[in-house]
């Protein structure tokens, strides 16, 4: 893991893999693969159920999306399930397309 915090790593994954914004399992898989070097044959239920790693990743995704209101899920169903308002999503969606936006980096 090294120099980056879990939050910085999660933010990077959410930027690089938009599908991870909608699905914590995808987010955790990418985290374990990219940050811990685990490949699919090595990846087991034990890794996915490791409460300390998986919970930290999920919690940081929540903070980024719910408190900072950035890198929000693209699926309307997921947004509704996570109680992200349409107004918040539109605000982020419009802001993230501005050419001078550095927030997602």
Secondary structure by P-SEA (a helix, b strand, c coil): cccccaaaaaaaaaaacaaaaacaaaaaaaaaaacccccccccccccccaaaaaaaaaaaaaaacccccccccccaaaaaaacccaaaaaaaaaaaacccccccc
